[in-house]
Amino acid sequence: MTTDLRVLDRSEWDHWYGRLELAFGGVLETQEERALYRELAEVDRSLGVWDGDECVGTAGAFSFRMSVPGGAFVPAAGVTMVSVAATHRRRGVLTSMMRRQLDDVREWGEPLAVLTASEPEIYGRFGYGIATHLLNLEIDTNRVRIAAPAGTDGVRLRFAPVTDAAEACERIYRRTIGVRPGMFARTPGWERLPLLDPPSEREGASPMQCVLAERDGEVVGFVRFHNKPQWGASGPDGSIIVRQLDAVDPAAYAALWRFVCGIDLTSSVTVRNRPVDDPLLSMVSDIRRCVVRMKDSLHVRLVDVGTALAARTYQTPVDVVFEVADTFCPWNEGRWRLTGDMKGASCERTQDAPDLALSVAELGAAYLGGVSLSSLAGAGRVRELREGALAVASLAFGSDPAPWLPHGF
């Protein structure tokens, strides 16, 4: 097969994006969705593989800054819009795009690449590790109550048009992004992403609604949701589908959850994409009446091991030598000495004897502190070469609170 891999030209974007839609089933997005992604797309960071005049492979990379343990925001290439035409599978198209893309990311000076995967088994062979997970919940609100901390009754709730409330909601997001690793500092345009409300995402429910939480005239939280009215033989059996919910303190947080769990004519709340340590789990009166499912979320790839490990801080003092395997990006292979604590870190090449042996995918999985090196060692993916090194390093890499990706890209 003779194909041509090249950086996308702006004039090719519509055809390129149409091939992406076809690869994901052929259901066309709304004009609003397509227009936003066309605006957000960084064409000079987008790749296409062409077979004659036909695009048979797509891959892009957004310019993100991602929060890491310690609160810093580190440049990260947000890998996105990856597809291969069904007619050109298993011919090396994806591998060629990943090869070119990671070479580009290194040249751009970005130490990390991140993505969300349609199929989680695909990207491990390119050095990505699953670094964050998310929870989906289905709450039986006929049986579950929300525990309200002191101050909850002092929070005022009011409906607001989604677009009118957008800036207030975005301010809440900006106040909370540094709290957890794995969140992005949204650049102009990205604040419009949570406002997209295509019918295909509503699951047969109402258009998006928004309720603001206020205290002393200041917005301290918000929820965006859909209401899905349903009636059964015994009466109303509607459900609420929560899209986003956030607040700056426990009282406002509880007030918003108590609201969505108490809406008339409904008997359940469906929640998509919550952190694995969400305080909601400690607010519900009966966790057994909440169906909780966990799935993978953000996959992380260290493009520059030394720069990436030095960019975050560590919960406890650590001095460890890693023997890193990285066949896809061989510039990372070899021994790296990491020294660090809560104040900062350094990571340099060394000839010293290694303490732990692992691949770059395990470093990616552990990077944000949500997956422990000890658990990876239990799966046979990390080898301890010096007794005691694993426990020290695993504790140091941890993060409290857990990392979380609040929205896709």
Summary of the structure (lengths in Angstrom):
residues: 409
radius of gyration: 22.8
end to end distance: 31.3
largest distance: 72.9
contacts: 1342
relative contact order: 0.15
helix: 30%
strand: 33%
